[in-house]
Amino acid sequence: MQQSLLTGRATRQLPLYYSAEVKAALAQQQAVVALESNVICQGLDYPQNLQTALALEQIVRDKGAVPATLAVLDGKIRVGLTHDELVYLATRPQTPKISSRDLAFVLASGSSGATTVACSLQIAAHAGIRFFASAGLGGVHRGAQQSMDISGDLIELTRNGLAVVCAGAKNILDLGLTLEFLETHNVPVVSYQFDDFPAFYCRSSGFKAPRRLDDPWQLAAAIEWQAALAPQLSTLICTPTAEADALDAALVEQAIGEATQAAAQTGISGNGLTRFIMKAVEKATAGLSAQANAAVLRHTTAVAAELAVVHARYCQRQQQAGSQAFG
């Protein structure tokens, strides 16, 4: 047991189990990038899910950082997965996805689960990892004025103080309200080397990003200043997918509109709505959206790894400068 500084109550030590690679990297203050596991079990079919997971980890290593794919296996939080563990998840699509609200119950039952963005942010923060990469965030759903359907991803951005690299938020959302939510909660949003707020596998949402930064060193400095000013707030770093991999925004919007109407007529809502609409977009694009999804993941992971390496070097330089000042 350990004592909570906020409540004075005894709190349990989380069952964090680090891979040897991740443990060594964190001890040496090297760049580490956290990756979710939900895409392995829920986002893509086998064997594409395994191939994608392995490719993402290799991209991180090629950029000079260390990947930490997150999952819960038999009640243990795994920070970095072995090849066999990745295969295990990839061949078990029935593995439930777990959000941050579910994690305590999964740990209590000693069961397993694939981490969503929200859960991954929570785990990464506890594990001492500063960077997280995802394709696209959840956000404020269309019609949220009546449904109050707002993704837990946005809430976790206000709690865990990570640098989150993604291609904006999914097209099926109300992206204007999503940006308003982030502004209201003072979550800093920056578009990296791009003017607009991206929309998942479309390069632009039609909304300008609140801020643009082109210099990775300046971004590293901003991340550290943000940690000093409001350590609970994450920094949301958006990067658009490559032009060659992007989908036509008009085609995607048409498919979303038609799928939304069909879902309303058949009573599909809640967690099932997102999957229903994404499948409709995949059908409308003749499967191109699945390829675009994988391309977005590769791109955001590469950018996250590059920025994490610069950030680690920036922090090392700051530490060296501080040591010399007091030497």
DOBA-445318 format. One record per residue: residue in three letters; z, y, x of N, C-alpha, C, CB in turn. Coordinates in steps of 0.02 Angstrom, whole numbers, padded with zeros to 5 digits, always signed. Atoms other than C-alpha are relative to their C-alpha. Glycine has a CB too. Layout:
BEGIN
ALAZYXZYXZYXZYX
...
END
This chain:
BEGIN
MET+00000-00060+00042+00000+00000+00000+00000+00063+00044+00062+00000-00048
GLN-00003-00065-00033-00027+00182+00052+00016+00053-00051-00067+00016+00036
GLN-00024-00052+00044+00040+00344-00019-00055+00050-00015+00060+00036+00031
SER+00050-00049+00020-00073+00460-00118+00028+00070+00012-00019-00009-00074
LEU-00022-00069-00013-00064+00642-00061+00000+00041-00064-00046+00033+00052
LEU+00007-00040+00061-00110+00702-00236+00056-00015-00050-00067-00014-00033
THR-00047+00018+00053+00012+00606-00345+00067-00026+00026-00030-00052-00043
GLY-00061+00029-00027+00142+00534-00229+00008-00073-00017+00059+00038-00024
ARG-00004+00070+00019+00108+00363-00304-00030-00045+00054-00035-00012-00067
ALA+00029+00048-00046+00075+00209-00201-00069-00022-00024+00047-00062+00008
THR+00068+00021+00018-00110+00164-00198-00019-00061+00041-00050+00058+00011
ARG+00021+00061-00034-00194+00002-00150-00052+00016+00053-00026-00051-00050
GLN+00051-00005-00051-00296-00016+00007-00064-00034-00027+00023-00034+00067
LEU+00061+00028+00026-00477-00042-00045-00025-00058+00045-00054+00054-00005
PRO+00025+00057-00039-00555-00209+00009-00069+00014+00030-00003-00064-00043
LEU+00063-00019-00033-00688-00132+00121-00013-00047+00058+00003+00073+00026
TYR+00019+00047-00053-00777-00259+00231-00065+00024+00031-00007-00073-00028
TYR+00057-00029-00035-00894-00183+00359-00038-00053+00039+00023+00056+00047
SER+00038+00041-00046-01037-00272+00444+00015+00023+00071-00077+00004-00016
ALA-00014-00017-00069-01018-00275+00632-00042+00060+00022-00014-00060+00047
GLU+00045-00055-00019-01167-00157+00650+00026+00066-00027-00070-00014-00027
VAL-00024-00062+00030-01097-00027+00530+00067+00021+00030+00006-00007-00077
LYS-00066-00014-00028-00920-00040+00598-00006+00032+00069+00041-00063+00004
ALA+00009-00027-00067-00980-00008+00775-00030+00070-00003-00045-00047+00042
ALA+00033-00065+00005-01091+00137+00723+00050+00054-00022-00058-00003-00050
LEU-00049-00049+00022-00950+00225+00630+00051+00015+00054+00035-00024-00064
ALA-00049-00010-00053-00829+00199+00774-00028+00045+00055+00021-00068+00030
GLN+00032-00040-00053-00955+00279+00892-00029+00065-00027-00055-00040+00034
GLN+00024-00060+00033-00994+00420+00768-00076+00006+00001+00030+00061+00033
GLN+00073+00002+00006-01175+00367+00755-00021+00013-00072-00028-00067+00026
ALA+00027-00013+00067-01287+00406+00607-00002-00064-00040-00070+00032+00005
VAL+00001+00057+00046-01262+00287+00461-00026+00026-00067+00071-00032-00008
VAL+00027-00018+00065-01359+00292+00297+00018-00055-00050-00078+00009+00003
ALA-00018+00047+00053-01289+00208+00141-00059-00009-00048+00062+00024-00039
LEU+00053+00017+00047-01410+00120+00023+00029-00039-00059-00056-00042+00036
GLU-00024+00037+00058-01382+00057-00153-00029-00070-00002-00017+00039-00065
SER+00026+00068+00008-01405-00126-00201-00028-00013-00069+00054-00050+00016
ASN+00024+00012+00068-01448-00105-00385-00076-00010-00002+00019+00059-00045
VAL+00072+00007-00001-01632-00088-00341-00020-00072+00018-00032+00049+00049
ILE+00015+00069-00019-01623-00264-00267+00004-00046-00060+00049-00024+00056
CYS-00012+00045+00056-01557-00345-00425-00034+00022-00065+00073-00007-00013
GLN+00023-00026+00065-01622-00232-00564-00066+00037+00004+00052+00044-00030
GLY+00057-00046-00003-01758-00117-00500-00067-00034+00011+00010+00049+00053
LEU+00063+00032-00018-01889-00236-00430+00007-00076-00007-00020+00019+00072
ASP-00001+00073+00007-01937-00420-00452-00004-00033+00069-00058-00023-00044
TYR+00005+00040-00061-01923-00555-00319-00073-00023+00010+00048-00061-00003
PRO-00033-00015-00063-01991-00561-00185-00006+00073+00022-00029-00043+00054
GLN+00008-00070-00019-02037-00376-00187+00066+00034+00012-00039+00038-00053
ASN-00065-00032-00009-01854-00330-00204+00029-00014+00070+00049-00024-00053
LEU-00025+00017-00066-01806-00424-00046-00041+00034+00055-00001-00077+00010
GLN+00043-00033-00049-01956-00359+00050+00015+00074+00006-00074-00011-00018
THR-00015-00072+00000-01914-00182-00002+00068+00014+00033+00001+00027-00071
ALA-00066-00009-00029-01730-00200+00044-00002-00006+00076+00050-00050-00029
LEU+00006+00010-00073-01773-00267+00217-00039+00056+00032-00033-00067+00015
ALA+00041-00054-00027-01906-00134+00241+00040+00065+00005-00062+00011-00044
LEU-00040-00060-00001-01784+00005+00196+00049-00001+00059+00037+00009-00066
GLU-00047+00004-00056-01656-00057+00321-00036+00009+00066+00037-00068-00002
GLN+00037-00007-00063-01789-00069+00456-00022+00072+00011-00061-00046+00000
ILE+00018-00070-00006-01848+00108+00419+00058+00040+00029-00020+00029-00068
VAL-00059-00035-00025-01670+00171+00448+00009-00013+00074+00063-00020-00039
ARG-00009+00018-00071-01658+00077+00613-00055+00032+00043-00001-00076+00009
ASP+00056-00029-00039-01830+00138+00670+00010+00075+00012-00066-00011-00036
LYS-00013-00071-00007-01771+00317+00644+00061+00014+00043+00009+00032-00069
GLY-00057-00010-00045-01619+00288+00755+00068-00001-00034-00008+00063+00035
ALA-00064+00003+00036-01485+00266+00621+00015-00073-00018-00002+00044-00064
VAL-00023+00067+00019-01391+00116+00551+00003-00004-00076+00069-00017+00032
PRO-00002+00007+00073-01417+00055+00371+00065-00034-00022-00060-00040-00025
ALA-00059+00032+00030-01268+00011+00261-00015-00011-00074+00065+00045+00009
THR+00011+00017+00070-01327-00074+00102+00066-00021-00030-00054-00057-00006
LEU-00065+00009+00031-01181-00078-00018-00004-00049-00058+00028+00067-00024
ALA-00004+00046+00057-01128-00213-00141+00073-00023-00005-00049-00061+00009
VAL-00065+00032+00008-00975-00301-00210-00013-00075-00008+00039+00029-00061
LEU+00008+00073+00001-00968-00489-00175+00068-00033-00004-00040-00024+00061
ASP-00063+00037+00009-00825-00595-00242+00060+00046+00008+00005-00058+00050
GLY-00056-00047-00001-00713-00443-00262+00010+00037+00065+00061-00037-00016
LYS-00004-00035-00064-00747-00376-00088-00057+00051+00005-00004-00050+00060
ILE+00050-00053-00009-00836-00211-00056-00033-00010+00068+00032+00071-00006
ARG+00037+00012-00062-00970-00248+00072-00037+00063+00020-00049-00059-00009
VAL+00032-00060-00028-01023-00102+00180-00047-00023+00055+00054+00051+00027
GLY+00048+00032-00045-01179-00171+00261-00005-00074-00018+00020+00009+00074
LEU+00010+00069+00021-01255-00337+00208-00039-00039+00053-00037-00003-00067
THR+00039+00043-00044-01318-00484+00311-00065-00019-00035+00040-00064+00018
HIS+00064+00022+00029-01492-00555+00285+00012-00050-00056-00045-00032+00054
ASP-00014+00050+00052-01420-00702+00187+00029+00032-00063+00049-00053+00027
GLU-00028-00034+00058-01323-00584+00074-00054+00039-00038+00056+00048+00022
LEU+00056-00034+00033-01480-00483+00039-00042-00050-00039-00044+00036+00052
VAL+00037+00053+00035-01571-00645-00006+00039-00022-00062-00012-00060+00047
TYR-00042+00021+00056-01425-00695-00117-00008+00048-00059+00075-00003+00021
LEU+00007-00049+00054-01437-00534-00218-00071+00002-00027+00019+00070+00025
ALA+00070-00005+00021-01627-00533-00222-00020-00057-00046-00046+00002+00060
THR+00019+00058+00040-01634-00706-00300+00047-00010-00059+00000-00062+00044
ARG-00045+00004+00057-01500-00671-00430-00004+00064-00042+00073-00012+00023
PRO+00009-00061+00040-01568-00540-00550+00053+00007-00055-00068-00001-00032
GLN-00053-00005+00051-01425-00582-00669+00062+00035+00027+00018-00070-00024
THR-00057-00036-00028-01304-00497-00550+00007+00068-00035-00008+00010+00078
PRO-00006-00063+00039-01234-00352-00653+00001+00061+00045+00063-00002-00042
LYS-00006-00063-00037-01254-00174-00597+00068+00030-00016-00059+00049-00019
ILE-00066-00030+00010-01092-00080-00575-00003+00075+00017+00055-00035+00044
SER-00007-00071-00012-01062+00106-00592+00070+00013+00025-00016+00041-00064
SER-00067-00017-00027-00911+00198-00525+00055-00015-00051+00003+00073+00020
ARG-00051+00014+00051-00820+00174-00691+00016-00075-00005-00024+00025-00068
ASP-00009+00072+00005-00839-00016-00674+00035-00030+00061-00066-00033-00009
LEU-00018+00030-00064-00784-00039-00494+00070-00030+00000-00005+00052+00055
ALA-00068+00025+00000-00597-00060-00523+00005-00067-00036+00047+00050-00034
PHE-00003+00062+00038-00627-00198-00651-00035-00057+00037-00032+00010-00069
VAL+00035+00051-00040-00750-00290-00538+00046-00024+00056-00066+00028+00029
LEU-00047+00019-00054-00622-00286-00397+00058-00041-00028+00027+00063+00035
ALA-00056+00035+00029-00483-00343-00513-00018-00071-00019+00025+00038-00062
SER+00021+00067+00021-00584-00492-00574-00027-00042+00057-00053+00006-00054
GLY+00027+00037-00057-00646-00540-00402-00073-00020-00009+00041-00061+00012
SER+00070+00017+00014-00826-00539-00464-00047+00040+00045-00016+00014-00074
SER+00051-00032-00042-00988-00472-00392-00041+00049-00040-00046-00053+00031
GLY+00042-00049+00034-01104-00329-00432-00043+00039+00048+00042+00047-00041
ALA+00045-00043-00039-01247-00222-00370+00016+00072-00015-00075-00016-00016
THR-00023-00069+00008-01203-00041-00343-00056+00046-00022+00030+00026+00066
THR+00044-00053+00021-01288+00099-00437+00009+00060+00047+00013+00020-00074
VAL-00008-00061-00040-01307+00274-00364+00072+00024-00004-00048+00055-00024
ALA-00068-00026+00009-01140+00329-00438+00051-00041+00038+00018+00003-00074
CYS-00047+00044-00034-01046+00178-00373-00010+00003+00076-00009-00072-00024
SER+00014-00005-00072-01132+00190-00203+00030+00063+00030-00075-00003+00012
LEU-00030-00062-00024-01077+00371-00185+00075-00008+00008-00017+00058-00047
GLN-00073+00010-00003-00898+00322-00223+00019-00044+00059+00024-00032-00065
ILE-00016+00046-00055-00898+00177-00099-00014+00033+00067-00040-00064-00007
ALA+00018-00031-00064-00988+00273+00039+00052+00051+00021-00068+00033-00005
ALA-00050-00050-00016-00860+00413+00029+00064-00033+00027+00017+00043-00061
HIS-00059+00036-00023-00715+00291+00045-00012-00035+00067+00022-00052-00052
ALA+00016+00036-00062-00805+00201+00187-00011+00046+00059-00061-00043-00010
GLY+00009-00047-00055-00826+00360+00289-00072+00011+00020+00039-00022+00059
ILE+00072-00011-00013-01016+00369+00276-00020+00067-00029-00043-00058-00030
ARG+00016-00068+00020-01091+00542+00264-00066+00006-00038-00001+00044+00060
PHE+00066-00006+00029-01271+00508+00208-00015-00059-00047-00054+00003+00055
PHE+00022+00051+00049-01341+00415+00058-00072+00015-00020+00047-00001-00063
ALA+00070-00008+00020-01524+00386+00013-00014-00037-00064-00048-00025+00056
SER+00020+00031+00062-01596+00350-00158-00069+00027-00019+00051+00014-00057
ALA+00066-00023+00022-01765+00364-00243+00007+00062-00043-00038-00055-00038
GLY-00011-00056+00045-01713+00475-00387+00066-00007-00037-00058+00006-00050
LEU-00064+00000+00034-01550+00523-00470-00008-00006-00075+00039+00063+00017
GLY-00006-00010+00071-01498+00504-00648+00017+00072-00014+00052-00048-00031
GLY-00015-00070+00015-01467+00666-00740+00014+00010-00073-00058+00044+00021
VAL-00010-00015+00071-01459+00749-00910-00060-00027-00038+00008+00077-00012
HIS+00054+00031+00037-01561+00648-01034-00029+00049-00052+00024-00064-00035
ARG+00032-00039+00053-01684+00724-01156+00039-00012-00065-00075-00019-00007
GLY-00039+00006+00061-01594+00761-01318+00074-00003+00011-00021-00059-00038
ALA-00072+00004-00015-01425+00771-01231+00041+00049-00042+00012+00013+00073
GLN-00036-00047+00044-01382+00918-01345+00033-00037-00058-00047+00054-00026
GLN-00029+00040+00054-01352+00785-01479+00035-00062+00025-00055-00019-00050
SER-00026+00065-00022-01320+00626-01381+00055+00006+00053-00055-00042+00028
MET-00047-00009-00056-01215+00698-01237-00012-00052+00055+00072-00003-00024
ASP+00017+00052-00049-01305+00571-01127-00014+00033+00068-00061-00042-00023
ILE+00005-00029-00067-01274+00630-00948+00020-00053+00050+00045+00064+00007
SER-00012+00053-00049-01284+00514-00800+00063+00012+00041-00059-00007+00046
GLY-00058-00004-00044-01128+00475-00701-00017+00020+00072+00036-00066+00001
ASP+00021-00021-00067-01231+00510-00544+00019+00073+00011-00076-00008+00008
LEU-00015-00071-00007-01208+00696-00576+00074+00013+00009-00027+00039-00060
ILE-00073-00008-00006-01020+00679-00597+00022-00018+00070+00037-00043-00051
GLU-00021+00021-00067-01004+00585-00433-00021+00050+00054-00029-00069+00016
LEU+00019-00052-00048-01096+00725-00343+00053+00054+00006-00067+00032-00020
THR-00053-00051-00002-00947+00835-00385+00065-00027+00030+00013+00026-00070
ARG-00062+00033-00021-00820+00712-00312+00002-00025+00071+00014-00056-00045
ASN-00001+00043-00059-00875+00630-00152-00026+00031+00065-00038-00059-00013
GLY+00015-00037-00061-00943+00757-00028-00049-00032+00047+00062+00011+00035
LEU+00050+00030-00043-01094+00662+00037-00062+00045+00005-00020-00069-00027
ALA+00067-00028-00002-01265+00719+00093-00045-00051-00033-00023+00017+00075
VAL+00039+00047+00042-01377+00639-00039-00073+00020+00004+00026+00000-00074
VAL+00072-00013-00008-01563+00627-00002-00037-00040-00052-00024-00018+00072
CYS+00038+00033+00053-01679+00588-00147-00062+00040-00017+00044-00010-00064
ALA+00059-00036+00023-01842+00635-00230+00014+00033-00067-00060-00049-00006
GLY-00019-00034+00062-01756+00741-00361+00029-00048-00050-00059+00036-00029
ALA-00025+00042+00054-01719+00661-00528-00058-00032-00038+00045+00040-00049
LYS+00052+00038+00034-01814+00538-00636-00035+00042-00054+00029-00063-00032
ASN+00041-00039+00046-01956+00608-00743+00021-00007-00073-00071-00022+00007
ILE-00018+00012+00070-01885+00534-00903+00056+00046-00024+00021-00072-00010
LEU-00057-00042+00016-01742+00660-00897-00022+00070-00020+00047+00004+00059
ASP+00010-00072+00009-01727+00841-00950+00018+00032+00067+00044+00029-00060
LEU-00013-00022-00068-01747+00909-00775+00025+00072+00002-00064-00006+00042
GLY-00027-00067+00003-01713+01089-00825+00075-00001-00012-00035+00040-00055
LEU-00071+00005+00013-01544+01043-00898+00037-00034+00057+00012-00039-00065
THR-00031+00032-00058-01510+00931-00749+00016+00052+00054-00046-00055+00029
LEU-00012-00053-00049-01530+01080-00633+00054+00048-00024-00065+00039+00013
GLU-00053-00043+00027-01421+01185-00749+00069-00032+00009-00012+00014-00075
PHE-00064+00035-00009-01284+01052-00742+00023+00006+00073-00007-00074-00020
LEU-00017-00004-00071-01290+01051-00552+00022+00070+00019-00059-00022+00044
GLU-00019-00069-00014-01282+01241-00546+00069+00015-00028-00052+00048-00030
THR-00065-00013+00031-01135+01247-00667+00057-00030+00040+00001-00029-00071
HIS-00052+00034-00038-01038+01124-00559-00002+00016+00074-00006-00075-00010
ASN+00002-00026-00068-01082+01217-00399-00022-00052+00052+00067+00026+00020
VAL+00027+00048-00048-01171+01068-00321-00060+00032+00036-00022-00067-00037
PRO+00056-00031-00036-01284+01139-00184-00061-00045-00001+00020+00016+00072
VAL+00063+00036+00005-01465+01086-00210-00050+00034+00046-00026-00003-00074
VAL+00049-00028-00047-01592+01110-00071-00061-00045+00001+00031+00009+00070
SER+00061+00038-00008-01773+01057-00062-00021+00005+00074-00057+00027-00047
TYR+00014+00003-00072-01817+01002+00114-00075+00005+00013+00029-00065+00031
GLN+00070-00013-00019-01981+01075+00177-00047-00002-00061-00022-00052+00051
PHE+00039-00001+00062-02042+01098-00003+00030+00053-00046-00002-00070-00034
ASP-00024-00054+00043-02029+01236-00133+00031-00025-00066-00056+00046-00016
ASP-00020+00020+00067-02005+01138-00295+00053-00054+00000-00061-00024-00039
PHE-00044+00057+00011-01876+01019-00364-00044-00059-00018+00053+00015-00058
PRO+00044+00057+00014-01964+00849-00356+00020-00038-00063-00001-00047+00060
ALA-00012+00040+00060-01978+00729-00502-00017-00073+00013-00041+00028-00060
PHE+00006+00071-00013-01961+00554-00433-00068-00016+00030+00011-00040-00065
TYR+00065+00016-00030-02138+00487-00409-00053+00051-00016-00023-00068-00023
CYS+00043-00059+00004-02215+00654-00455+00028+00052+00048-00004+00028-00074
ARG-00024-00044-00053-02206+00784-00319+00040+00060-00027-00058+00025+00041
SER-00034-00059+00026-02153+00928-00430+00021-00011-00072-00045+00062+00004
SER-00025+00002+00069-02048+00942-00587-00024+00061-00040+00076-00002-00001
GLY+00018-00062+00032-02120+01113-00624+00054+00053+00007-00014-00011-00073
PHE-00055-00047-00012-01954+01194-00575+00006+00014+00075+00066-00028-00028
LYS-00013-00017-00069-01924+01288-00415+00069-00026+00020-00004+00076+00011
ALA-00065+00020-00025-01785+01219-00308+00044+00061+00010-00007-00040+00067
PRO-00044-00057-00010-01631+01331-00296-00005+00029+00071+00071-00019-00014
ARG+00004-00022-00070-01656+01338-00107-00046-00046+00038+00071+00002+00033
ARG+00042+00039-00045-01780+01281+00024+00025+00008+00072-00075+00021-00006
LEU-00015-00001-00071-01737+01235+00203-00050-00043+00037+00073-00024+00014
ASP+00049+00036-00040-01861+01181+00337+00029-00028+00065-00058+00044+00015
ASP-00029+00016-00066-01748+01166+00491+00056-00052-00009+00028+00063+00035
PRO-00052+00052+00008-01648+01001+00501+00066+00019+00033-00024-00065+00028
TRP-00062-00021-00033-01522+01080+00620+00038+00049-00044-00016+00031+00069
GLN-00033-00046+00046-01487+01221+00498+00029-00038-00059-00050+00054-00024
LEU-00025+00041+00055-01468+01091+00361+00063-00037+00021-00054-00049-00023
ALA-00060+00034-00025-01344+00994+00469+00059+00048+00002-00013-00029+00070
ALA-00053-00049-00002-01244+01153+00494+00025+00016-00071-00023+00065+00035
ALA-00019-00014+00069-01247+01188+00307+00043-00056-00029-00062+00012-00043
ILE-00039+00057+00024-01182+01013+00270+00072+00005+00025-00032-00067+00023
GLU-00068-00005-00028-01034+01042+00385+00038+00060-00030-00004+00007+00077
TRP-00033-00057+00032-00997+01214+00312+00020-00018-00071-00046+00062+00001
GLN-00016+00021+00067-01004+01138+00139+00062-00045+00000-00060-00037-00032
ALA-00058+00044-00006-00880+01005+00194+00064+00039+00012-00010-00051+00056
ALA-00059-00041-00013-00763+01141+00255+00019+00042-00061-00013+00045+00060
LEU-00014-00043+00057-00780+01249+00100+00023-00038-00062-00063+00040-00017
ALA-00015+00039+00060-00777+01118-00038-00016-00073+00015-00041+00025-00063
PRO+00014+00068-00024-00762+00942+00034-00016-00050-00055+00057-00025+00039
GLN+00014+00047+00055-00774+00860-00138-00071+00004-00025+00048+00012-00057
LEU+00068-00010+00026-00948+00928-00174-00052-00028+00047-00013+00075-00012
SER+00055+00026-00040-01099+00832-00113-00054+00053+00008-00029-00064-00032
THR+00059-00042-00010-01253+00919-00044-00061-00041-00020-00006+00025+00074
LEU+00058+00036+00025-01409+00865-00139-00062+00025+00036-00007+00008-00077
ILE+00059-00017-00040-01560+00863-00025-00060-00036-00030+00010-00020+00076
CYS+00058+00028+00035-01726+00838-00113-00062+00002+00044-00013+00037-00066
THR+00063+00003-00038-01888+00783-00032-00052-00035-00043+00010-00037+00068
PRO+00050+00031+00044-02049+00747-00127-00035-00059+00033-00052+00052-00021
THR+00039+00055-00026-02146+00587-00108-00065+00026+00030-00014-00052-00055
ALA+00063-00020-00031-02304+00594-00005-00055+00008-00053-00022-00051+00053
GLU+00054-00014+00049-02459+00661-00094-00039-00063-00016-00047+00053+00027
ALA+00040+00061+00011-02550+00495-00071+00036-00050-00046-00015-00034+00067
ASP-00039+00048+00041-02410+00402-00162+00021+00028-00067+00062-00021+00038
ALA-00023-00032+00061-02378+00526-00302-00043-00020-00060+00000+00076+00008
LEU+00035+00014+00063-02425+00492-00484-00019+00065-00034+00042-00044-00046
ASP+00021-00059+00038-02515+00612-00599+00053+00018-00051-00067-00014-00036
ALA-00056-00021+00042-02380+00712-00688-00019-00001-00074+00022+00070+00020
ALA+00021-00002+00070-02481+00732-00849-00002-00070-00030-00069+00033-00007
LEU+00003+00069+00024-02510+00544-00865+00070-00027-00011-00038-00044+00049
VAL-00069+00024+00005-02327+00507-00834+00035+00031-00060+00039+00016+00065
GLU-00032-00034+00056-02270+00638-00960-00025-00027-00067-00013+00076+00005
GLN+00027+00028+00062-02385+00568-01093+00032-00068-00015-00077-00007+00005
ALA-00029+00067+00009-02318+00392-01065+00074+00006-00020-00007-00041+00064
ILE-00070-00010+00017-02139+00455-01072+00008+00022-00072+00033+00051+00048
GLY-00004-00025+00068-02170+00549-01234-00013-00056-00051-00050+00056-00011
GLU+00015+00055+00046-02248+00398-01319+00055-00052+00000-00067-00032+00019
ALA-00053+00049-00004-02112+00281-01257+00064+00025-00032+00014-00019+00073
THR-00059-00029+00031-01976+00399-01314-00003-00004-00076+00008+00073+00022
GLN+00010+00006+00073-02048+00403-01490+00008-00073-00023-00069+00026-00020
ALA-00005+00071+00017-02063+00213-01492+00072-00023+00003-00044-00043+00047
ALA-00070+00020-00006-01884+00194-01433+00041+00026-00059+00030+00027+00066
ALA-00036-00029+00057-01821+00310-01570-00014-00039-00064-00020+00074-00010
GLN+00019+00037+00060-01916+00212-01702+00031-00070-00002-00074-00006-00005
THR-00027+00068-00003-01846+00045-01643+00076+00000+00013-00035-00039+00054
GLY-00073-00004-00009-01668+00108-01613+00024-00014+00070+00032-00047-00046
ILE-00021+00010-00069-01666+00087-01425+00032+00063+00027-00061-00021+00045
SER-00036-00059-00026-01539+00202-01344+00046-00023+00056+00040+00036-00056
GLY-00049+00016-00051-01406+00211-01209-00031-00028+00063+00050-00050-00027
ASN+00022+00027-00064-01425+00106-01053-00069-00034-00004+00050-00050+00026
GLY+00065+00033+00007-01576+00013-01123-00059+00047-00003+00001-00042-00061
LEU+00055-00048+00009-01677+00171-01149-00036+00013+00065+00027+00065-00028
THR+00032-00015-00065-01708+00207-00965-00047-00056+00020+00053+00010+00054
ARG+00042+00057-00020-01773+00033-00929-00062-00005-00046+00040-00066-00003
PHE+00056+00004+00048-01882+00037-01087-00054+00051+00018+00026+00012-00071
ILE+00049-00052-00016-01964+00201-01039-00033-00013+00067+00034+00069+00000
MET+00029+00014-00065-01988+00152-00857-00052-00056-00004+00055-00018+00051
LYS+00049+00054+00010-02075-00008-00912-00063+00026-00035+00032-00058-00041
ALA+00057-00030+00035-02185+00095-01028-00044+00039+00048+00023+00044-00057
VAL+00037-00038-00050-02234+00208-00884-00038-00048+00046+00047+00045+00042
GLU+00033+00049-00043-02273+00056-00777-00063-00028-00034+00049-00058+00017
LYS+00058+00026+00037-02389-00011-00913-00055+00053-00004+00021-00022-00070
ALA+00049-00054+00008-02473+00158-00938-00037+00014+00066+00033+00063-00025
THR+00030-00014-00065-02507+00174-00752-00030-00064+00031+00051+00030+00048
ALA+00028+00063-00024-02570-00006-00736+00037-00027+00061-00074+00008+00016
GLY-00041+00027-00055-02426-00051-00622+00008+00047+00059-00029-00063+00023
LEU-00005-00046-00058-02448+00098-00506+00069+00030+00007-00052+00056-00007
SER-00066-00031-00005-02275+00166-00549+00048-00043+00041+00029+00012-00070
ALA-00042+00044-00040-02193+00012-00472-00014+00010+00074-00010-00074-00019
GLN+00018-00013-00070-02289+00041-00311+00025+00069+00022-00077-00004+00010
ALA-00023-00067-00016-02247+00226-00318+00075+00002+00009-00021+00049-00055
ASN-00073+00004-00006-02063+00184-00344+00019-00024+00069+00028-00048-00053
ALA-00014+00027-00067-02062+00080-00184-00017+00052+00054-00039-00065+00012
ALA+00020-00051-00048-02154+00219-00092+00051+00057+00004-00069+00028-00017
VAL-00052-00052+00002-02025+00347-00148+00061-00022+00039+00019+00018-00073
LEU-00058+00027-00036-01885+00236-00084-00010+00001+00075+00014-00071-00023
ARG+00014+00000-00072-01968+00217+00085+00003+00071+00028-00069-00032+00015
HIS+00003-00069-00025-01997+00404+00102+00070+00031+00002-00046+00042-00044
THR-00066-00032+00001-01823+00462+00050+00046-00032+00051+00031-00004-00069
THR-00041+00034-00050-01743+00330+00161-00017+00024+00070-00010-00076-00005
ALA+00020-00024-00066-01844+00387+00311+00026+00071+00012-00077-00001+00006
VAL-00025-00069-00007-01799+00570+00281+00075+00000+00008-00021+00043-00060
ALA-00073+00003-00006-01616+00526+00257+00021-00022+00069+00029-00048-00053
ALA-00016+00024-00067-01613+00431+00421-00013+00054+00052-00040-00064+00016
GLU+00016-00054-00047-01698+00573+00514+00054+00055-00003-00069+00030-00014
LEU-00050-00052+00008-01575+00700+00444+00069-00023+00023+00003+00024-00072
ALA-00064+00027-00021-01426+00587+00476+00006+00000+00076+00010-00070-00027
VAL-00001+00000-00073-01474+00572+00659+00010+00071+00026-00066-00029+00028
VAL-00009-00070-00021-01490+00761+00678+00071+00022-00015-00051+00046-00036
HIS-00068-00020+00018-01325+00785+00587+00051-00030+00049+00016-00023-00072
ALA-00046+00032-00047-01236+00661+00702-00002+00036+00067-00016-00074+00010
ARG+00006-00036-00063-01304+00751+00855+00030+00070-00005-00074+00004+00021
TYR-00029-00066+00011-01255+00919+00782+00077-00004+00005-00021+00028-00069
CYS-00073+00007-00001-01076+00859+00755+00025-00015+00071+00023-00056-00048
GLN-00019+00014-00069-01069+00789+00932-00001+00063+00043-00046-00053+00030
ARG+00005-00063-00038-01126+00956+01003+00058+00047-00018-00067+00035-00014
GLN-00056-00043+00021-00995+01047+00900+00065-00024+00031+00005+00000-00076
GLN-00060+00028-00030-00860+00930+00964+00003+00016+00074+00004-00075-00012
GLN+00003-00015-00072-00917+00954+01144+00013+00074+00013-00068-00020+00028
ALA-00012-00072-00008-00920+01142+01123+00073+00017-00011-00044+00040-00049
GLY-00070-00011+00012-00745+01138+01051+00044-00025+00056+00021-00034-00063
SER-00039+00027-00056-00680+01029+01192-00005+00046+00061-00025-00071+00018
GLN+00009-00045-00057-00754+01147+01322+00037+00064-00009-00074+00014+00011
ALA-00035-00063+00014-00678+01297+01235+00075-00006+00013-00011+00021-00072
PHE-00072+00010-00011-00505+01220+01249+00015-00035+00065+00029-00040-00057
GLY-00009+00037-00062-00534+01136+01417+00033+00043+00055-00066-00026+00024
END
